[in-house]
Structures are given as C-alpha cells and as structure tokens.
Amino acid sequence: MYNILSKINEPNDIKNIERSEYKKLAKEIRACLIRNVSNTGGHLASNLGVVELTMAIHLCMDFPEDKLIWDVGHQSYVHKILTGRRDDISSIRQYGGISGFTRICESETDAVNSGHASTALSSALGYAMSRQMQQKDNKVFAVIGDGSMTGGLFYEALNNAASVRSNIIIVLNDNNMSISRNVGAMSSYLTKFRTDNRYIQLKENAKDAIRNIPHIGNAVVEKVKRSKSSLKQLMIPGMFFEDMGLTYIGPVDGHNVEGLVNTFRDALRLNEPVIVHVKTRKGKGYRLAEDNPSYFHGIEPFDIKTGELKKKKDNIVTYTKVFGSELCRLAAEDEKIAAVCAAMPQGTGLVGFADEFADRFFDVGIAEEHAVTFAGALAADGMKPVVAIYSTFLQRAYDQIIHDVCIGRMNVVFAVDRGGIVGKDGATHQGIFDISYLTSIPNLTVMAPKNADELRSMLQYALMEHDGPVAIRYPRGEAYTGLSEYNEEISYGKAEIIHEGSHVALFALGSMVEIAESIYQELISDDISASLVNLRFAKPLDYELIEDIMKTHDIIVTLEENVMSGGISEHIAAHAEWKGIDNVRFIPVHLPDSYIEHGAPDILKEKYGIDAESILARIRSALNEGEA
C-alpha cells in the first residue's frame, strides 16, 4: 500500500530513502495519518503540519542515542511512524494500543513522557547537562509550539538555557501564519553566514583580541555589541532569543525537507543552544484540515470525504455546555462575574461567555499558574472570577491555589472540567487526583454535582451565596439528567438523601451518583433495603449525616472517581476509626493509586472496578459472607 513508507520499519531507516523520494514519502505519511486517525480519532491537523519537519529531524539524528523531545507530544504521530510503529498507528489512543503522546515505556526512541505544554525545553536542558556530565556526544532536539511559549515553565528554562555550553537544537514550530517574506535570500544568507565555521572563528578571535587590549578591551566589546544590536533588530526577527543568549536562525520553510536538513546541520555545528524558527501549515495535505485546523486538532473518528464525525454529538448536552450557559445567565444578572481560562475557551465552554461579555473574559494562554493568581487579584478587588480549567491542568497551579487564593479566602470559583477518567488521552490527562489535592487545601470548598441541574445550582450557590473559594468538579461528556426530582437546596457542607433504607448505604460523589442509582435499583429488586446519599460536598463532608447512617446500616459503600489516597473513601473510613465506629463493613470504590492508561472510559471503569456491575458484585459478595 505504501511504496516508500513500507521501507521504514526500524528507527533510522529513513536515512536509506533517496532524496528524490522525500516528497512521495511525505505524501504517504499523510495518507497513513488521515486513514488511521479517521478510524481512531486523535490529533490530526498538528501531525499533518509536521510531516516534513519530523522527516528532517530524523535525517539528522541517530536513535535511540539522540534525544528528540516534543512539547505536549500530541504531534508525535509521525515520529512514531518513523521509529517502527507504523502498523501500530491503527491502535493509537485505543485501549491496549499505543499512546497519542510520547511514552518512554513504549519506545526507547521516546525521550520523555509527554502530555502537558511548555515542558520540552526543561527536559532538553536536563538531557544536555546529563550528556555533558557523562561526556557523551549525542544530539538533543526539542520541538516547541508557539502556543507553548505562553507557559511560564518555558521562560524559566529559557533563562537557564544560555548557561549550557553545548549544543541543543530548539525548534520553534510556528504554525499560526503562512511562510513569511523572511524565508528567502536574505534569511538564508544570514543563516549561512552566522553558522559558517570561518565566521564563528573570526568572531571569537576578534572578541579575544579586543578583550586583551589593556584597560579598555572589555568596554569596547560591550560597545560593539550594543551598536550592532539596532541593525540586527531590523534584519533578524529573533532578537528576543539573541538577547537571552541564544543563537536564532530563521524563519525557515517547515515543508522543505532538504532545506531543513541543511539548516539543522548548520545549527549542529554551534557549541551552544540554537533556536531554529520553522514555519509550518497546520493540516497540510488534507484540504479540510487546512481550512479548519481547529476542528481537526483533536477529533473523534470522522468521514474522510466530508470531515463529518461518524458519531454526531450535536444534540448531546454536556456538563461543559451546561456550565457555559449557566455562567452566561448568571453573568447577565451580576456584572462582577468574570471568566478566566488557559487557552481553552471552547474546551471549557466559555466561547458564549467570550462573545457576550468580552470585557469580562480573559484567555491567558497556556499559563495555568498565572490564571489562578490573576483570578485571585480580581477577587481581591471585588470581582467574582470563575477559572475554568481541566482537572489535569489545574494540577499545575496547586501552589497558586494555596498561596494566592485560599490563604486569603478569595472569592474565586474553580470550574474543574474533565474530573475523573477522560479516556483516550491517557495518563497525563486523567482527572483522577483533584479530590485528593483540592480537599487538602484549607479554606477551599469542594463540590461535585450529581446531574446537570445540580451543576447549575452549585454554580449559582458558589457565585451568589458562598463566601470564599469554591471548586466545582464535573466529568467530561454527556450530562446526567436523571434524579431531577431530587433537587434539595444547596446548603453548605450538607449531603442529600435520595433514598432512605437500611442494611446497605451508598455514599456517592458527583459522577458516581448515576452509577449508585443503578446499583440501588438492583438492590431493591433483590429485596435488599438500601440508602443512597448524594454527598455533594467532598469538603466539608457531611460527617453528621454519615455517622447517623452508619448507626443503622451494616455495609457502607463509598463511591468516587478518584484515586484512593486522599479521597473521600479514605476520609470517611478514617473518620469512622477516630469515632470508634466499628459496627459496619466498608466497601471502598475508587481508582487505584496509580496512573490510568488510555482507553475508552467504559473499558477503563470496568477494568478498575468502578462500573455498576463490578460494584454490585462486591456488595453481593459481602452480603453473602454476612449470611454465612
């Protein structure tokens, strides 16, 4: 099926491909990507945009000795294809298949475990310093996106990069605009001139000679530096990097393999970190993705001819949509309500808010730490900011939540989207730690709604009634609409009794209430008396109600979509121990204290025993043991 691509079965095989076949190879790689991602879903546009760039990098590297680090890692599909995983692309992001990000355990050619933005330069520096200490001579490449440059970690690493006295190639993959006029004769001339060995040697010799002039040498060198900077500002668009102590090359055409190879080889001759600014087009080679790269950035399985999703989701009401619409309704009533997100207005449901209340909407880019501290100051001055961030990304701002919001009891609402298992993006994206890390923070109230109506009520409570910071945690996907008849008013720290019985008590939080309801229905059909409690609050837990129920029940089942350590199961069991309550048997339902791999949520929930069938089996087993 692939005349050229079929020749690449191991790392470094691309070096056996003739130059005349590069364009055909790129075309075949794109066909492979489109065919497979249309079946599995995944990050398509970004990978289509880096085909030639990845080919060029691979032509300059020797795997696994050399280290290639992709920032975020979602654009590493081509890298996987070129390192012997071509046939595995059909399983990408599927349970048991390969990851949609780089994984050290998956291949020795994957240098890091990736998934979050702005980390690549720090990792590259670590590899470079390790190379230096071990006196190795391998190459280190880091590919960063222009979006990742909004993250503070990138600048922390950049500040440190100039101190590295060895070569690192930092590829800035800029896919926001078409190839600029800087890609041409002048840019090529400057690049060649500034990386020519003779020029480098001349520059260093001249510096040394001037410095050796008694009394005035160093001053002259500094004056020359300052006088030439104004000219460089006009001719070289990378003066920011130059001022940070790095050599800048570019912009260069990111779709010209041979041109890229020549540029990288020139850059590799420099004994210092080098920024190579590469211009690429997101979605290149697939017209639908070129026209709408955002749509094809992360996409579910789709029809190649039309681009339409195979399973349409237009009419599905998600928790994200419920949050976004309710926030708009509340903001129309209260002009102090503002919204903050970190580069994901669409993913967090804030597009409508941004359109309707543009002066109160703030997208700070991939900068979660800044988003939280910024919101803390908004609140300190009387505003009511809502910070909408995915659970996995809010982890990055843990210190800011404590230091800049919770110590001062600032009225900030955290809309924690994607809480729990999110599926195919895997270990770096599962929102399975938030209950643990949020409930550890004093002054922070943590809630989780059982259904769409309760999410609306909790948001209104947090913004209109509660004094202090609040986190509302909800899952990805379709919002549960059952149990709508149970809508007791939100009261601080109070749980909601949905069904009252005896013998078995189900304490469920958030997304697990739906599962608990199906378990309850099975139990009563078996004539087993049971209670179902919607905890609502992970912090503070309603210990008064919990203690009362423990007195009248034999089996206590705690249900949460979170790891065990620091979760509600652990909190409730510890409370019972402290209170000397020993008349009940506990069945804690939670995720293991481990990282959860990628796969469909239903498959993962069954595997880790938090689906209704698995939980029911444990309850029935406990009941049978009791009878014996």
C-alpha positions in Angstrom: 0.0 0.0 0.0 2.9 2.4 0.8 5.7 2.0 -1.7 8.2 4.2 0.2 6.9 4.2 3.7 6.9 0.3 3.7 10.7 0.6 3.6 10.7 2.2 7.1 10.4 -0.5 9.7 13.0 0.5 12.3 14.4 3.7 13.7 16.8 5.4 11.3 15.5 3.6 8.3 14.6 7.0 6.7 18.3 7.5 6.0 18.0 4.8 3.4 15.4 6.7 1.5 16.6 8.5 -1.7 16.3 12.3 -1.6 14.2 12.1 -4.8 11.6 10.1 -2.8 11.1 12.6 0.1 8.0 14.2 -1.3 6.4 10.9 -2.0 7.3 9.7 1.5 5.6 12.8 3.0 2.5 12.1 0.9 2.4 8.5 2.1 2.8 9.5 5.7 -0.1 12.0 5.4 -2.2 9.3 3.8 -1.4 6.9 6.7 -2.3 9.6 9.2 -5.6 10.5 7.6 -6.7 6.9 7.1 -5.9 5.8 10.7 -7.0 8.9 12.6 -10.3 8.9 10.7 -10.9 5.5 12.4 -9.5 6.1 15.9 -9.8 9.8 16.4 -6.8 11.8 17.6 -4.7 14.9 16.9 -4.7 15.2 13.1 -4.0 18.8 12.0 -0.9 19.2 14.1 0.6 16.0 12.8 -0.1 16.7 9.2 1.7 20.0 9.7 5.0 18.5 11.0 5.5 15.7 8.4 8.5 17.3 6.6 9.8 18.7 9.9 9.8 15.3 11.5 11.4 13.7 8.5 14.2 16.3 8.5 14.9 15.9 12.2 15.1 12.2 11.8 17.5 12.5 8.9 19.8 14.4 11.3 19.5 12.1 14.3 20.6 8.6 15.3 18.1 6.9 17.6 17.9 5.9 20.4 21.2 7.6 21.3 20.0 11.1 20.2 17.1 12.6 22.1 14.0 14.2 20.4 11.6 15.9 22.8 8.2 17.0 21.6 6.4 19.7 23.7 3.0 18.4 24.6 3.6 15.4 22.5 0.3 15.3 20.6 2.2 16.0 17.3 4.5 12.9 17.6 2.5 10.5 15.4 4.9 11.0 12.5 7.8 10.3 14.9 6.1 7.1 15.9 5.6 6.1 12.2 9.3 6.7 11.5 10.5 4.7 14.5 9.0 1.3 13.7 5.4 1.9 14.9 3.7 2.4 11.5 1.5 -0.6 11.9 0.6 0.4 15.4 -0.9 3.7 14.4 -4.1 1.9 13.7 -4.4 1.3 17.5 -3.4 4.8 18.6 -5.3 6.0 21.7 -7.2 2.8 21.8 -7.2 0.5 24.9 -4.1 -1.8 24.6 -2.7 0.3 21.7 -0.1 2.9 21.5 -0.4 6.3 23.2 -1.3 9.6 21.4 1.7 11.1 23.2 5.3 10.0 23.6 5.9 7.3 26.3 9.3 6.1 27.5 7.8 2.7 28.2 6.5 2.4 24.6 9.8 3.0 22.7 13.4 3.8 23.5 13.1 6.5 20.9 10.6 8.4 23.1 12.8 10.6 25.3 10.1 11.8 27.8 6.5 11.1 28.9 4.6 14.0 27.4 1.1 15.4 27.6 1.3 18.9 29.1 2.7 22.1 27.5 5.9 24.1 27.9 8.0 21.2 29.3 10.2 20.3 26.4 13.0 22.9 26.9 13.4 22.0 30.5 13.7 18.3 29.6 16.1 19.1 26.8 18.4 21.1 29.2 18.3 18.1 31.5 19.4 15.8 28.8 22.1 18.2 27.6 23.6 18.6 31.1 23.5 14.9 31.6 25.3 14.4 28.3 27.9 16.9 29.5 28.5 15.3 32.8 28.7 11.8 31.2 30.9 13.1 28.4 28.7 11.8 25.7 28.3 13.4 22.3 24.7 12.6 21.3 22.4 15.3 19.9 19.4 16.8 21.7 16.4 18.3 19.8 13.3 20.0 21.4 10.3 20.9 19.3 8.1 23.6 20.9 5.0 25.2 19.6 4.3 28.9 19.5 1.4 28.3 21.9 3.6 26.6 24.4 5.6 29.9 24.7 2.8 31.3 26.8 3.7 28.9 29.6 6.0 30.2 32.4 8.0 27.0 32.5 9.3 27.7 29.1 10.7 31.0 30.2 12.2 29.5 33.3 14.1 27.1 31.1 15.0 29.7 28.5 16.5 31.8 31.3 18.7 28.8 32.1 19.5 27.8 28.6 22.2 30.3 27.9 24.3 28.8 30.7 24.5 25.5 28.8 27.8 25.3 27.0 26.9 22.6 24.5 24.6 22.3 21.5 20.8 22.0 21.8 18.5 22.5 18.8 15.3 24.2 19.9 12.8 24.0 17.0 10.1 26.7 17.2 7.2 25.2 15.2 5.2 28.3 14.2 2.0 27.3 12.5 -0.1 30.3 13.0 0.8 32.1 9.8 1.9 31.4 6.2 5.6 31.4 5.3 6.7 35.0 5.8 8.9 37.1 3.5 11.8 36.4 5.8 12.0 33.0 4.1 14.2 34.0 1.2 17.6 35.0 0.1 18.4 37.4 2.9 17.3 35.0 5.6 19.2 32.1 4.0 22.3 34.4 3.7 22.2 35.4 7.3 21.7 31.9 8.5 24.5 30.6 6.4 26.8 33.5 7.3 26.2 33.2 11.1 26.7 29.5 11.2 29.7 29.3 8.9 32.7 27.9 10.8 35.0 30.7 9.5 32.6 33.4 10.7 32.3 31.8 14.1 36.1 31.5 14.5 36.6 35.0 13.2 34.0 36.4 15.7 35.6 34.6 18.6 39.1 35.5 17.7 38.1 39.2 17.3 36.5 39.2 20.7 39.5 37.7 22.4 41.9 40.1 20.6 39.9 43.2 21.7 39.4 41.9 25.2 43.2 41.7 25.5 43.6 45.4 24.9 44.7 46.8 28.3 42.2 48.7 30.3 39.6 49.3 27.5 39.2 45.8 26.0 36.0 44.6 27.7 34.4 48.0 27.4 35.0 48.1 23.6 33.5 44.6 23.2 30.3 45.7 25.1 30.0 48.9 23.0 30.3 46.9 19.7 27.6 44.5 20.9 25.3 47.5 21.7 26.0 49.3 18.4 25.2 46.3 16.2 22.0 45.3 18.0 19.9 48.0 16.3 20.9 46.7 12.9 20.2 43.2 14.0 16.8 44.2 15.2 15.9 45.3 11.7 17.2 42.2 10.0 16.8 39.4 12.4 13.3 38.6 13.9 14.7 36.6 16.7 16.4 39.3 18.7 14.4 38.3 21.8 16.2 34.9 21.8 19.5 36.6 21.0 19.1 38.9 24.0 18.5 35.8 26.1 21.9 34.5 25.0 20.7 32.0 22.3 21.5 32.0 18.6 18.4 32.4 16.4 18.0 31.0 12.9 15.0 31.6 10.7 12.3 31.7 9.9 12.7 28.7 7.5 10.2 26.8 5.4 9.0 23.8 7.5 7.8 21.9 4.5 11.2 21.8 2.7 12.9 18.6 3.9 16.3 19.3 2.3 16.3 22.9 3.4 15.5 21.9 6.9 18.2 19.3 7.0 20.8 21.8 5.8 19.7 24.3 8.5 19.8 21.7 11.2 23.2 20.5 10.2 24.5 24.1 10.2 22.9 24.7 13.7 24.5 21.5 15.0 28.0 22.9 14.3 27.5 25.5 17.0 28.5 24.6 20.5 25.5 26.3 22.1 21.7 26.2 22.2 20.2 27.3 18.9 16.6 28.4 18.2 15.5 27.3 14.7 12.3 29.1 13.8 10.2 26.9 11.4 7.1 27.9 9.6 4.6 25.1 9.0 0.9 24.9 8.0 -1.4 23.0 10.3 -3.4 20.4 8.5 -1.2 20.5 5.4 -2.0 18.0 2.7 -5.7 17.5 3.7 -7.8 20.4 2.4 -10.5 20.0 5.1 -7.9 20.2 7.9 -6.1 23.1 6.2 -9.4 25.1 6.0 -10.4 24.3 9.6 -7.3 23.3 11.6 -9.0 23.9 15.0 -11.8 21.4 14.2 -9.2 18.7 13.2 -6.8 19.5 16.1 -8.3 16.8 18.3 -11.1 15.0 16.5 -13.2 11.9 17.0 -13.5 9.3 14.2 -14.6 11.0 11.0 -15.5 10.6 7.4 -12.5 11.4 5.2 -14.5 12.8 2.3 -16.8 15.1 4.3 -14.9 15.6 7.6 -18.1 14.9 9.5 -17.9 12.9 12.7 -19.0 9.2 12.4 -21.0 9.6 15.6 -22.6 13.0 15.7 -22.7 14.8 19.0 -24.5 18.0 18.1 -27.5 17.3 20.3 -25.7 16.0 23.3 -25.9 18.2 26.4 -22.5 18.0 28.1 -21.6 19.2 31.6 -19.3 21.7 29.8 -22.2 23.2 27.9 -24.4 23.3 31.0 -21.6 25.2 32.8 -21.1 27.7 30.0 -24.8 28.5 29.5 -25.4 28.9 33.3 -22.4 31.1 33.7 -23.7 33.4 31.0 -27.1 33.5 32.6 -25.6 34.5 36.0 -23.2 37.0 34.4 -26.2 38.8 32.9 -27.5 39.3 36.4 -24.2 40.2 38.0 -21.7 42.4 36.3 -18.9 41.4 38.7 -18.8 37.9 37.3 -15.7 37.3 35.1 -14.3 34.2 33.4 -10.7 33.1 33.1 -9.3 30.2 31.0 -5.9 29.0 29.9 -6.0 28.8 26.1 -9.1 26.6 26.0 -12.3 28.7 25.7 -14.0 26.1 23.5 -13.0 23.1 25.6 -14.2 24.7 28.8 -17.4 26.0 27.4 -16.6 29.7 27.5 -17.0 30.7 23.9 -20.5 32.0 24.5 -19.3 34.0 27.5 -16.4 35.4 25.5 -18.9 36.6 22.8 -21.4 38.0 25.2 -19.2 39.5 27.9 -15.9 40.2 26.0 -14.8 42.8 28.6 -15.1 40.3 31.4 -13.5 37.3 29.6 -9.7 36.6 29.9 -7.9 33.9 28.0 -4.4 34.0 29.4 -2.9 31.3 27.2 -1.2 28.1 28.4 -0.4 29.7 31.7 -2.5 28.0 34.4 -0.4 29.4 37.3 -0.9 32.9 36.0 -4.6 32.3 35.5 -5.1 31.4 39.2 -3.0 34.2 40.6 -4.6 36.7 38.2 -8.1 35.5 39.3 -7.1 35.9 43.0 -6.3 39.5 42.4 -9.6 40.1 40.5 -11.4 38.6 43.6 -9.4 40.7 46.0 -10.6 43.8 44.2 -14.3 42.8 44.4 -14.8 40.8 41.2 -16.2 37.3 41.1 -13.8 35.3 38.8 -14.6 31.8 37.6 -11.5 29.9 36.5 -12.4 27.2 34.0 -9.6 24.6 33.7 -9.4 20.9 33.1 -8.6 18.9 36.2 -5.3 17.6 34.8 -4.1 21.2 34.0 -5.3 22.7 37.3 -2.7 20.4 39.0 0.0 22.8 37.5 -1.3 25.7 39.7 -1.5 23.9 43.1 0.7 26.4 44.8 -1.1 29.4 43.4 -4.5 28.0 44.6 -3.0 27.8 48.1 -0.9 31.0 48.1 -2.9 33.4 46.0 -6.5 32.3 46.6 -7.1 30.1 49.6 -4.9 31.7 52.3 -6.8 35.0 51.7 -10.2 33.3 51.2 -10.6 35.0 47.9 -14.0 34.5 46.2 -12.7 32.5 43.2 -14.7 29.7 41.7 -12.8 26.9 40.0 -14.8 25.1 37.4 -12.9 21.9 37.3 -13.8 20.2 34.0 -12.8 16.7 33.0 -12.8 15.4 36.5 -12.4 11.6 36.6 -11.5 9.2 33.8 -11.4 11.1 30.5 -10.3 8.3 28.2 -8.1 8.2 25.2 -5.5 10.9 26.1 -4.3 8.7 28.9 -2.2 9.0 32.0 -1.3 12.7 31.7 -4.9 13.7 31.2 -7.0 11.6 33.5 -8.5 13.9 36.1 -8.2 11.4 39.0 -6.3 13.4 41.6 -8.4 16.5 42.1 -10.5 15.4 45.0 -7.2 14.5 46.8 -5.3 17.6 46.0 -8.2 20.0 46.4 -9.6 18.7 49.7 -6.1 19.0 51.2 -6.3 22.8 51.0 -7.7 24.8 54.0 -10.5 27.3 53.2 -11.4 25.6 49.9 -14.9 24.2 49.5 -15.1 21.3 47.0 -18.3 20.2 45.4 -19.4 17.7 42.7 -22.8 17.7 41.1 -24.9 14.5 40.5 -26.5 15.9 37.3 -26.9 18.9 35.1 -29.5 20.6 37.3 -27.2 20.3 40.3 -24.3 21.8 38.4 -26.4 24.9 37.7 -27.4 25.1 41.4 -23.8 24.7 42.6 -22.5 27.4 40.3 -25.3 29.8 41.5 -24.5 28.9 45.1 -20.8 29.5 44.7 -21.2 32.8 43.0 -24.2 34.3 44.8 -24.2 32.8 48.3 -20.9 31.4 49.4 -18.1 33.5 50.8 -14.7 32.0 50.0 -13.1 29.9 47.3 -15.0 27.0 45.7 -14.1 24.2 43.4 -16.9 22.5 41.4 -15.7 19.3 39.8 -17.6 17.6 37.0 -16.8 15.0 34.4 -16.3 15.0 30.6 -19.1 14.2 28.3 -22.9 13.9 28.4 -24.6 15.4 31.5 -26.7 13.0 33.5 -30.3 14.2 33.7 -31.8 11.5 35.9 -32.9 12.1 39.5 -34.0 15.6 38.6 -36.9 15.2 41.0 -34.4 15.3 43.8 -33.3 18.9 44.0 -32.9 19.8 47.6 -31.5 23.3 48.1 -27.7 23.5 48.3 -26.6 24.1 51.9 -23.0 24.4 53.0 -21.5 21.1 53.8 -24.8 19.2 53.6 -25.4 16.0 51.7 -28.7 15.0 50.1 -30.5 11.8 50.9 -32.0 10.4 47.7 -33.2 7.0 49.0 -33.5 6.0 52.7 -33.4 2.4 53.8 -31.2 0.2 55.9 -28.6 -2.5 55.6 -26.6 -1.1 52.7 -25.7 2.6 52.4 -24.3 4.1 49.2 -22.3 7.3 49.7 -21.7 8.6 46.2 -19.9 11.8 44.9 -20.6 13.5 41.6 -20.4 11.3 38.6 -20.7 8.2 40.8 -24.3 9.1 41.8 -25.6 7.9 38.5 -23.9 4.5 38.9 -25.0 4.3 42.6 -28.7 4.9 41.4 -28.5 1.9 39.1 -26.9 -0.2 41.9 -29.7 0.9 44.3 -32.4 -0.2 41.8 -30.8 -3.6 41.5 -30.6 -4.0 45.3 -34.2 -3.1 45.9 -35.3 -5.5 43.1 -33.5 -8.2 45.2 -35.4 -7.1 48.3 -32.3 -5.6 49.9 -33.0 -2.4 51.8 -30.6 0.3 50.9 -29.9 4.0 51.2 -28.4 6.3 48.6 -26.7 9.5 49.7 -25.6 12.2 47.2 -22.6 13.6 49.1 -22.5 16.8 47.1 -19.5 18.2 49.1 -16.1 16.4 49.1 -15.1 19.1 51.5 -16.5 19.6 54.0 -18.1 16.1 54.2 -21.4 15.8 56.0 -20.0 13.8 58.8 -23.1 14.3 61.0 -25.3 12.5 58.4 -22.6 9.9 57.7 -22.4 9.0 61.4 -26.2 8.7 61.6 -26.4 6.4 58.6 -23.6 4.2 59.9 -25.7 3.5 63.1 -28.5 1.9 61.0 -26.6 0.1 58.2 -24.3 -2.9 58.1 -22.4 -2.2 54.9 -21.1 1.2 53.8 -20.1 1.7 50.2 -18.2 4.8 49.2 -18.1 5.7 45.5 -15.7 8.1 43.9 -13.9 8.6 40.6 -10.6 9.4 42.2 -7.5 7.7 43.5 -7.8 6.1 47.0 -5.1 8.3 48.6 -6.7 11.4 49.9 -10.1 10.6 48.5 -13.5 10.5 50.2 -13.3 6.8 50.9 -10.1 7.3 52.9 -11.6 10.4 54.7 -14.8 8.5 55.7 -13.0 5.4 56.8 -10.6 7.5 58.9 -13.5 9.4 60.5 -15.2 6.1 61.5 -11.9 4.9 63.0 -11.5 8.1 65.0 -15.1 7.9 66.2 -14.7 4.3 67.2 -17.5 3.2 64.8 -16.7 -0.5 64.2 -20.2 -2.0 63.6 -20.1 -1.5 59.8 -18.2 -3.1 56.9 -16.6 -0.8 54.4 -16.6 -1.4 50.6 -14.5 1.5 49.2 -15.0 2.1 45.5 -12.2 4.2 44.0 -9.4 4.1 41.4 -6.1 2.6 42.4 -3.2 4.8 43.4 -1.6 4.6 40.0 -1.7 6.3 36.6 -4.5 5.2 34.4 -3.6 4.4 30.8 -5.5 5.5 27.7 -8.7 3.8 26.5 -12.4 4.3 26.3 -13.9 5.3 29.7 -16.3 2.4 29.8 -13.4 -0.1 29.3 -11.3 1.6 31.9 -14.1 1.8 34.5 -14.8 -1.9 34.1 -11.1 -2.7 34.4 -10.7 -0.8 37.6 -13.9 -1.9 39.1 -15.8 1.3 39.3 -18.7 0.3 37.0 -22.1 -0.7 38.3 -21.6 -4.4 37.6 -18.3 -4.7 39.4 -19.5 -2.7 42.4 -22.7 -4.7 42.6 -20.7 -8.0 42.6 -18.7 -6.8 45.6 -21.8 -5.8 47.5 -23.5 -9.2 46.8 -20.3 -11.0 47.9 -20.2 -9.0 51.2 -23.9 -9.8 51.7 -23.4 -13.5 51.1 -20.4 -13.5 53.6 -22.7 -11.9 56.2 -25.3 -14.6 55.8 -22.6 -17.3 56.2 
